[in-house]
Amino acid sequence: LEQIPALTREVDRLRTTEEQLSLHKRQLDELRDEYGDLQNQGTNCRFCAEIPLCLINTSL
């Protein structure tokens, strides 16, 4: 029973981390879509104007 508060905090921390990860994955998907659209237009994405190989378009 003494471990319940610590375990509850850990569950909350993990839940927050999972939510942040989900948000970052959505943002990455949006950036990949934007990059693909810009490539189709013959334009560099905003993050890699000077980088020959865009790192956003690589799989994690």
PDB file with SEQRES, HELIX, SHEET and CRYST1 records, atoms N, CA, C and O in Angstrom:
SEQRES   1 A   60  LEU GLU GLN ILE PRO ALA LEU THR ARG GLU VAL ASP ARG          
SEQRES   2 A   60  LEU ARG THR THR GLU GLU GLN LEU SER LEU HIS LYS ARG          
SEQRES   3 A   60  GLN LEU ASP GLU LEU ARG ASP GLU TYR GLY ASP LEU GLN          
SEQRES   4 A   60  ASN GLN GLY THR ASN CYS ARG PHE CYS ALA GLU ILE PRO          
SEQRES   5 A   60  LEU CYS LEU ILE ASN THR SER LEU                              
HELIX    1 AA1 ILE A    4  ASN A   40  1                                  37    
HELIX    2 AA2 LEU A   55  ASN A   57  5                                   3    
CRYST1    1.000    1.000    1.000  90.00  90.00  90.00 P 1           1          
ATOM      1  N   LEU A   1       0.818  -1.209   0.000  1.00  0.00           N  
ATOM      2  CA  LEU A   1       0.000   0.000   0.000  1.00  0.00           C  
ATOM      3  C   LEU A   1       0.858   1.269   0.000  1.00  0.00           C  
ATOM      4  O   LEU A   1       0.448   2.307  -0.518  1.00  0.00           O  
ATOM      5  N   GLU A   2       2.035   1.169   0.579  1.00  0.00           N  
ATOM      6  CA  GLU A   2       2.901   2.344   0.639  1.00  0.00           C  
ATOM      7  C   GLU A   2       3.385   2.758  -0.750  1.00  0.00           C  
ATOM      8  O   GLU A   2       3.745   3.916  -0.961  1.00  0.00           O  
ATOM      9  N   GLN A   3       3.396   1.837  -1.677  1.00  0.00           N  
ATOM     10  CA  GLN A   3       3.896   2.121  -3.025  1.00  0.00           C  
ATOM     11  C   GLN A   3       2.845   2.765  -3.932  1.00  0.00           C  
ATOM     12  O   GLN A   3       3.180   3.260  -5.008  1.00  0.00           O  
ATOM     13  N   ILE A   4       1.602   2.764  -3.516  1.00  0.00           N  
ATOM     14  CA  ILE A   4       0.527   3.269  -4.376  1.00  0.00           C  
ATOM     15  C   ILE A   4       0.751   4.720  -4.814  1.00  0.00           C  
ATOM     16  O   ILE A   4       0.614   5.000  -6.005  1.00  0.00           O  
ATOM     17  N   PRO A   5       1.086   5.652  -3.927  1.00  0.00           N  
ATOM     18  CA  PRO A   5       1.305   7.032  -4.397  1.00  0.00           C  
ATOM     19  C   PRO A   5       2.433   7.141  -5.428  1.00  0.00           C  
ATOM     20  O   PRO A   5       2.300   7.858  -6.420  1.00  0.00           O  
ATOM     21  N   ALA A   6       3.524   6.444  -5.198  1.00  0.00           N  
ATOM     22  CA  ALA A   6       4.645   6.486  -6.140  1.00  0.00           C  
ATOM     23  C   ALA A   6       4.246   5.864  -7.476  1.00  0.00           C  
ATOM     24  O   ALA A   6       4.592   6.389  -8.534  1.00  0.00           O  
ATOM     25  N   LEU A   7       3.528   4.761  -7.429  1.00  0.00           N  
ATOM     26  CA  LEU A   7       3.083   4.115  -8.663  1.00  0.00           C  
ATOM     27  C   LEU A   7       2.075   4.983  -9.415  1.00  0.00           C  
ATOM     28  O   LEU A   7       2.088   5.029 -10.645  1.00  0.00           O  
ATOM     29  N   THR A   8       1.216   5.660  -8.689  1.00  0.00           N  
ATOM     30  CA  THR A   8       0.249   6.565  -9.312  1.00  0.00           C  
ATOM     31  C   THR A   8       0.958   7.708 -10.023  1.00  0.00           C  
ATOM     32  O   THR A   8       0.579   8.080 -11.134  1.00  0.00           O  
ATOM     33  N   ARG A   9       1.983   8.268  -9.391  1.00  0.00           N  
ATOM     34  CA  ARG A   9       2.767   9.336 -10.027  1.00  0.00           C  
ATOM     35  C   ARG A   9       3.453   8.825 -11.290  1.00  0.00           C  
ATOM     36  O   ARG A   9       3.503   9.521 -12.304  1.00  0.00           O  
ATOM     37  N   GLU A  10       3.977   7.616 -11.222  1.00  0.00           N  
ATOM     38  CA  GLU A  10       4.658   7.040 -12.384  1.00  0.00           C  
ATOM     39  C   GLU A  10       3.673   6.811 -13.532  1.00  0.00           C  
ATOM     40  O   GLU A  10       4.007   7.068 -14.688  1.00  0.00           O  
ATOM     41  N   VAL A  11       2.485   6.340 -13.233  1.00  0.00           N  
ATOM     42  CA  VAL A  11       1.454   6.148 -14.259  1.00  0.00           C  
ATOM     43  C   VAL A  11       1.101   7.489 -14.898  1.00  0.00           C  
ATOM     44  O   VAL A  11       0.978   7.579 -16.119  1.00  0.00           O  
ATOM     45  N   ASP A  12       0.938   8.528 -14.081  1.00  0.00           N  
ATOM     46  CA  ASP A  12       0.638   9.863 -14.611  1.00  0.00           C  
ATOM     47  C   ASP A  12       1.769  10.367 -15.498  1.00  0.00           C  
ATOM     48  O   ASP A  12       1.516  10.954 -16.550  1.00  0.00           O  
ATOM     49  N   ARG A  13       3.004  10.144 -15.086  1.00  0.00           N  
ATOM     50  CA  ARG A  13       4.162  10.582 -15.867  1.00  0.00           C  
ATOM     51  C   ARG A  13       4.193   9.859 -17.213  1.00  0.00           C  
ATOM     52  O   ARG A  13       4.437  10.477 -18.250  1.00  0.00           O  
ATOM     53  N   LEU A  14       3.947   8.558 -17.192  1.00  0.00           N  
ATOM     54  CA  LEU A  14       3.950   7.778 -18.429  1.00  0.00           C  
ATOM     55  C   LEU A  14       2.810   8.190 -19.355  1.00  0.00           C  
ATOM     56  O   LEU A  14       2.980   8.235 -20.574  1.00  0.00           O  
ATOM     57  N   ARG A  15       1.663   8.488 -18.785  1.00  0.00           N  
ATOM     58  CA  ARG A  15       0.520   8.925 -19.589  1.00  0.00           C  
ATOM     59  C   ARG A  15       0.845  10.254 -20.278  1.00  0.00           C  
ATOM     60  O   ARG A  15       0.543  10.437 -21.457  1.00  0.00           O  
ATOM     61  N   THR A  16       1.458  11.170 -19.542  1.00  0.00           N  
ATOM     62  CA  THR A  16       1.853  12.458 -20.114  1.00  0.00           C  
ATOM     63  C   THR A  16       2.879  12.259 -21.220  1.00  0.00           C  
ATOM     64  O   THR A  16       2.790  12.891 -22.273  1.00  0.00           O  
ATOM     65  N   THR A  17       3.846  11.389 -20.987  1.00  0.00           N  
ATOM     66  CA  THR A  17       4.864  11.100 -21.996  1.00  0.00           C  
ATOM     67  C   THR A  17       4.228  10.506 -23.245  1.00  0.00           C  
ATOM     68  O   THR A  17       4.602  10.864 -24.363  1.00  0.00           O  
ATOM     69  N   GLU A  18       3.284   9.615 -23.065  1.00  0.00           N  
ATOM     70  CA  GLU A  18       2.596   8.998 -24.199  1.00  0.00           C  
ATOM     71  C   GLU A  18       1.814  10.042 -24.995  1.00  0.00           C  
ATOM     72  O   GLU A  18       1.800  10.002 -26.225  1.00  0.00           O  
ATOM     73  N   GLU A  19       1.165  10.973 -24.301  1.00  0.00           N  
ATOM     74  CA  GLU A  19       0.425  12.035 -24.977  1.00  0.00           C  
ATOM     75  C   GLU A  19       1.369  12.938 -25.763  1.00  0.00           C  
ATOM     76  O   GLU A  19       1.059  13.340 -26.884  1.00  0.00           O  
ATOM     77  N   GLN A  20       2.520  13.256 -25.176  1.00  0.00           N  
ATOM     78  CA  GLN A  20       3.502  14.092 -25.866  1.00  0.00           C  
ATOM     79  C   GLN A  20       4.039  13.377 -27.103  1.00  0.00           C  
ATOM     80  O   GLN A  20       4.200  13.994 -28.156  1.00  0.00           O  
ATOM     81  N   LEU A  21       4.312  12.098 -26.982  1.00  0.00           N  
ATOM     82  CA  LEU A  21       4.800  11.314 -28.112  1.00  0.00           C  
ATOM     83  C   LEU A  21       3.771  11.296 -29.240  1.00  0.00           C  
ATOM     84  O   LEU A  21       4.126  11.433 -30.411  1.00  0.00           O  
ATOM     85  N   SER A  22       2.520  11.129 -28.891  1.00  0.00           N  
ATOM     86  CA  SER A  22       1.456  11.126 -29.889  1.00  0.00           C  
ATOM     87  C   SER A  22       1.390  12.470 -30.613  1.00  0.00           C  
ATOM     88  O   SER A  22       1.230  12.515 -31.833  1.00  0.00           O  
ATOM     89  N   LEU A  23       1.513  13.554 -29.864  1.00  0.00           N  
ATOM     90  CA  LEU A  23       1.510  14.890 -30.461  1.00  0.00           C  
ATOM     91  C   LEU A  23       2.687  15.061 -31.414  1.00  0.00           C  
ATOM     92  O   LEU A  23       2.521  15.572 -32.522  1.00  0.00           O  
ATOM     93  N   HIS A  24       3.873  14.638 -30.989  1.00  0.00           N  
ATOM     94  CA  HIS A  24       5.062  14.764 -31.830  1.00  0.00           C  
ATOM     95  C   HIS A  24       4.947  13.916 -33.096  1.00  0.00           C  
ATOM     96  O   HIS A  24       5.411  14.326 -34.160  1.00  0.00           O  
ATOM     97  N   LYS A  25       4.338  12.748 -32.989  1.00  0.00           N  
ATOM     98  CA  LYS A  25       4.139  11.905 -34.170  1.00  0.00           C  
ATOM     99  C   LYS A  25       3.206  12.587 -35.165  1.00  0.00           C  
ATOM    100  O   LYS A  25       3.450  12.554 -36.371  1.00  0.00           O  
ATOM    101  N   ARG A  26       2.131  13.208 -34.658  1.00  0.00           N  
ATOM    102  CA  ARG A  26       1.214  13.928 -35.542  1.00  0.00           C  
ATOM    103  C   ARG A  26       1.923  15.097 -36.220  1.00  0.00           C  
ATOM    104  O   ARG A  26       1.743  15.331 -37.415  1.00  0.00           O  
ATOM    105  N   GLN A  27       2.733  15.832 -35.448  1.00  0.00           N  
ATOM    106  CA  GLN A  27       3.468  16.956 -36.021  1.00  0.00           C  
ATOM    107  C   GLN A  27       4.446  16.473 -37.092  1.00  0.00           C  
ATOM    108  O   GLN A  27       4.591  17.110 -38.135  1.00  0.00           O  
ATOM    109  N   LEU A  28       5.105  15.364 -36.837  1.00  0.00           N  
ATOM    110  CA  LEU A  28       6.040  14.808 -37.811  1.00  0.00           C  
ATOM    111  C   LEU A  28       5.308  14.395 -39.086  1.00  0.00           C  
ATOM    112  O   LEU A  28       5.793  14.641 -40.190  1.00  0.00           O  
ATOM    113  N   ASP A  29       4.153  13.773 -38.934  1.00  0.00           N  
ATOM    114  CA  ASP A  29       3.357  13.394 -40.105  1.00  0.00           C  
ATOM    115  C   ASP A  29       2.962  14.625 -40.918  1.00  0.00           C  
ATOM    116  O   ASP A  29       3.009  14.605 -42.147  1.00  0.00           O  
ATOM    117  N   GLU A  30       2.572  15.701 -40.222  1.00  0.00           N  
ATOM    118  CA  GLU A  30       2.205  16.938 -40.915  1.00  0.00           C  
ATOM    119  C   GLU A  30       3.401  17.519 -41.664  1.00  0.00           C  
ATOM    120  O   GLU A  30       3.265  17.979 -42.798  1.00  0.00           O  
ATOM    121  N   LEU A  31       4.569  17.496 -41.032  1.00  0.00           N  
ATOM    122  CA  LEU A  31       5.771  18.015 -41.686  1.00  0.00           C  
ATOM    123  C   LEU A  31       6.145  17.173 -42.902  1.00  0.00           C  
ATOM    124  O   LEU A  31       6.573  17.710 -43.924  1.00  0.00           O  
ATOM    125  N   ARG A  32       5.986  15.871 -42.795  1.00  0.00           N  
ATOM    126  CA  ARG A  32       6.273  15.000 -43.942  1.00  0.00           C  
ATOM    127  C   ARG A  32       5.313  15.298 -45.095  1.00  0.00           C  
ATOM    128  O   ARG A  32       5.716  15.337 -46.257  1.00  0.00           O  
ATOM    129  N   ASP A  33       4.035  15.507 -44.757  1.00  0.00           N  
ATOM    130  CA  ASP A  33       3.059  15.861 -45.789  1.00  0.00           C  
ATOM    131  C   ASP A  33       3.432  17.187 -46.444  1.00  0.00           C  
ATOM    132  O   ASP A  33       3.399  17.319 -47.668  1.00  0.00           O  
ATOM    133  N   GLU A  34       3.786  18.160 -45.619  1.00  0.00           N  
ATOM    134  CA  GLU A  34       4.186  19.472 -46.138  1.00  0.00           C  
ATOM    135  C   GLU A  34       5.412  19.332 -47.037  1.00  0.00           C  
ATOM    136  O   GLU A  34       5.479  19.938 -48.106  1.00  0.00           O  
ATOM    137  N   TYR A  35       6.363  18.545 -46.604  1.00  0.00           N  
ATOM    138  CA  TYR A  35       7.580  18.335 -47.395  1.00  0.00           C  
ATOM    139  C   TYR A  35       7.241  17.695 -48.737  1.00  0.00           C  
ATOM    140  O   TYR A  35       7.756  18.108 -49.776  1.00  0.00           O  
ATOM    141  N   GLY A  36       6.375  16.686 -48.709  1.00  0.00           N  
ATOM    142  CA  GLY A  36       5.966  16.033 -49.948  1.00  0.00           C  
ATOM    143  C   GLY A  36       5.278  17.004 -50.894  1.00  0.00           C  
ATOM    144  O   GLY A  36       5.538  16.998 -52.097  1.00  0.00           O  
ATOM    145  N   ASP A  37       4.399  17.838 -50.348  1.00  0.00           N  
ATOM    146  CA  ASP A  37       3.726  18.841 -51.174  1.00  0.00           C  
ATOM    147  C   ASP A  37       4.735  19.803 -51.789  1.00  0.00           C  
ATOM    148  O   ASP A  37       4.641  20.140 -52.969  1.00  0.00           O  
ATOM    149  N   LEU A  38       5.694  20.240 -50.991  1.00  0.00           N  
ATOM    150  CA  LEU A  38       6.697  21.184 -51.484  1.00  0.00           C  
ATOM    151  C   LEU A  38       7.599  20.538 -52.528  1.00  0.00           C  
ATOM    152  O   LEU A  38       8.002  21.185 -53.495  1.00  0.00           O  
ATOM    153  N   GLN A  39       7.915  19.259 -52.330  1.00  0.00           N  
ATOM    154  CA  GLN A  39       8.728  18.556 -53.328  1.00  0.00           C  
ATOM    155  C   GLN A  39       7.994  18.489 -54.661  1.00  0.00           C  
ATOM    156  O   GLN A  39       8.595  18.654 -55.723  1.00  0.00           O  
ATOM    157  N   ASN A  40       6.698  18.248 -54.594  1.00  0.00           N  
ATOM    158  CA  ASN A  40       5.895  18.189 -55.816  1.00  0.00           C  
ATOM    159  C   ASN A  40       5.865  19.539 -56.521  1.00  0.00           C  
ATOM    160  O   ASN A  40       5.697  19.607 -57.738  1.00  0.00           O  
ATOM    161  N   GLN A  41       6.028  20.609 -55.750  1.00  0.00           N  
ATOM    162  CA  GLN A  41       6.048  21.956 -56.325  1.00  0.00           C  
ATOM    163  C   GLN A  41       7.464  22.368 -56.722  1.00  0.00           C  
ATOM    164  O   GLN A  41       7.663  23.439 -57.296  1.00  0.00           O  
ATOM    165  N   GLY A  42       8.440  21.524 -56.420  1.00  0.00           N  
ATOM    166  CA  GLY A  42       9.825  21.850 -56.728  1.00  0.00           C  
ATOM    167  C   GLY A  42      10.424  22.849 -55.759  1.00  0.00           C  
ATOM    168  O   GLY A  42      11.334  23.598 -56.115  1.00  0.00           O  
ATOM    169  N   THR A  43       9.915  22.864 -54.532  1.00  0.00           N  
ATOM    170  CA  THR A  43      10.379  23.808 -53.519  1.00  0.00           C  
ATOM    171  C   THR A  43      10.994  23.041 -52.363  1.00  0.00           C  
ATOM    172  O   THR A  43      10.555  21.931 -52.060  1.00  0.00           O  
ATOM    173  N   ASN A  44      11.989  23.602 -51.720  1.00  0.00           N  
ATOM    174  CA  ASN A  44      12.561  22.986 -50.527  1.00  0.00           C  
ATOM    175  C   ASN A  44      11.657  23.238 -49.330  1.00  0.00           C  
ATOM    176  O   ASN A  44      10.973  24.259 -49.263  1.00  0.00           O  
ATOM    177  N   CYS A  45      11.658  22.323 -48.407  1.00  0.00           N  
ATOM    178  CA  CYS A  45      10.878  22.544 -47.194  1.00  0.00           C  
ATOM    179  C   CYS A  45      11.567  23.598 -46.338  1.00  0.00           C  
ATOM    180  O   CYS A  45      12.747  23.893 -46.530  1.00  0.00           O  
ATOM    181  N   ARG A  46      10.826  24.158 -45.399  1.00  0.00           N  
ATOM    182  CA  ARG A  46      11.349  25.275 -44.609  1.00  0.00           C  
ATOM    183  C   ARG A  46      12.504  24.879 -43.715  1.00  0.00           C  
ATOM    184  O   ARG A  46      13.238  25.754 -43.255  1.00  0.00           O  
ATOM    185  N   PHE A  47      12.696  23.598 -43.451  1.00  0.00           N  
ATOM    186  CA  PHE A  47      13.748  23.158 -42.543  1.00  0.00           C  
ATOM    187  C   PHE A  47      15.023  22.742 -43.258  1.00  0.00           C  
ATOM    188  O   PHE A  47      16.063  22.584 -42.618  1.00  0.00           O  
ATOM    189  N   CYS A  48      14.963  22.562 -44.567  1.00  0.00           N  
ATOM    190  CA  CYS A  48      16.137  21.993 -45.220  1.00  0.00           C  
ATOM    191  C   CYS A  48      16.530  22.732 -46.491  1.00  0.00           C  
ATOM    192  O   CYS A  48      17.001  22.113 -47.446  1.00  0.00           O  
ATOM    193  N   ALA A  49      16.346  24.026 -46.514  1.00  0.00           N  
ATOM    194  CA  ALA A  49      16.669  24.799 -47.709  1.00  0.00           C  
ATOM    195  C   ALA A  49      18.127  24.621 -48.112  1.00  0.00           C  
ATOM    196  O   ALA A  49      18.460  24.711 -49.293  1.00  0.00           O  
ATOM    197  N   GLU A  50      18.995  24.371 -47.139  1.00  0.00           N  
ATOM    198  CA  GLU A  50      20.413  24.241 -47.438  1.00  0.00           C  
ATOM    199  C   GLU A  50      20.940  22.832 -47.215  1.00  0.00           C  
ATOM    200  O   GLU A  50      22.144  22.597 -47.310  1.00  0.00           O  
ATOM    201  N   ILE A  51      20.055  21.902 -46.923  1.00  0.00           N  
ATOM    202  CA  ILE A  51      20.470  20.527 -46.656  1.00  0.00           C  
ATOM    203  C   ILE A  51      20.119  19.672 -47.872  1.00  0.00           C  
ATOM    204  O   ILE A  51      18.957  19.638 -48.276  1.00  0.00           O  
ATOM    205  N   PRO A  52      21.097  18.979 -48.466  1.00  0.00           N  
ATOM    206  CA  PRO A  52      20.813  18.193 -49.675  1.00  0.00           C  
ATOM    207  C   PRO A  52      19.788  17.083 -49.462  1.00  0.00           C  
ATOM    208  O   PRO A  52      18.957  16.838 -50.338  1.00  0.00           O  
ATOM    209  N   LEU A  53      19.831  16.417 -48.333  1.00  0.00           N  
ATOM    210  CA  LEU A  53      18.908  15.320 -48.059  1.00  0.00           C  
ATOM    211  C   LEU A  53      18.053  15.714 -46.861  1.00  0.00           C  
ATOM    212  O   LEU A  53      18.565  15.879 -45.754  1.00  0.00           O  
ATOM    213  N   CYS A  54      16.786  15.859 -47.078  1.00  0.00           N  
ATOM    214  CA  CYS A  54      15.901  16.304 -46.002  1.00  0.00           C  
ATOM    215  C   CYS A  54      15.741  15.197 -44.967  1.00  0.00           C  
ATOM    216  O   CYS A  54      15.335  14.084 -45.301  1.00  0.00           O  
ATOM    217  N   LEU A  55      16.056  15.496 -43.729  1.00  0.00           N  
ATOM    218  CA  LEU A  55      15.958  14.512 -42.654  1.00  0.00           C  
ATOM    219  C   LEU A  55      14.519  14.275 -42.235  1.00  0.00           C  
ATOM    220  O   LEU A  55      14.212  13.250 -41.626  1.00  0.00           O  
ATOM    221  N   ILE A  56      13.636  15.206 -42.551  1.00  0.00           N  
ATOM    222  CA  ILE A  56      12.235  15.055 -42.184  1.00  0.00           C  
ATOM    223  C   ILE A  56      11.612  13.895 -42.949  1.00  0.00           C  
ATOM    224  O   ILE A  56      10.704  13.234 -42.443  1.00  0.00           O  
ATOM    225  N   ASN A  57      12.083  13.649 -44.141  1.00  0.00           N  
ATOM    226  CA  ASN A  57      11.487  12.627 -44.992  1.00  0.00           C  
ATOM    227  C   ASN A  57      12.029  11.232 -44.710  1.00  0.00           C  
ATOM    228  O   ASN A  57      11.659  10.286 -45.405  1.00  0.00           O  
ATOM    229  N   THR A  58      12.882  11.078 -43.723  1.00  0.00           N  
ATOM    230  CA  THR A  58      13.415   9.759 -43.395  1.00  0.00           C  
ATOM    231  C   THR A  58      12.537   9.095 -42.355  1.00  0.00           C  
ATOM    232  O   THR A  58      11.969   9.773 -41.500  1.00  0.00           O  
ATOM    233  N   SER A  59      12.422   7.817 -42.412  1.00  0.00           N  
ATOM    234  CA  SER A  59      11.617   7.081 -41.441  1.00  0.00           C  
ATOM    235  C   SER A  59      12.360   6.981 -40.125  1.00  0.00           C  
ATOM    236  O   SER A  59      13.587   6.892 -40.088  1.00  0.00           O  
ATOM    237  N   LEU A  60      11.596   6.997 -39.053  1.00  0.00           N  
ATOM    238  CA  LEU A  60      12.192   6.844 -37.716  1.00  0.00           C  
ATOM    239  C   LEU A  60      12.168   5.400 -37.301  1.00  0.00           C  
ATOM    240  O   LEU A  60      12.623   5.063 -36.208  1.00  0.00           O  
TER     241      LEU A  60                                                      
END                                                                             
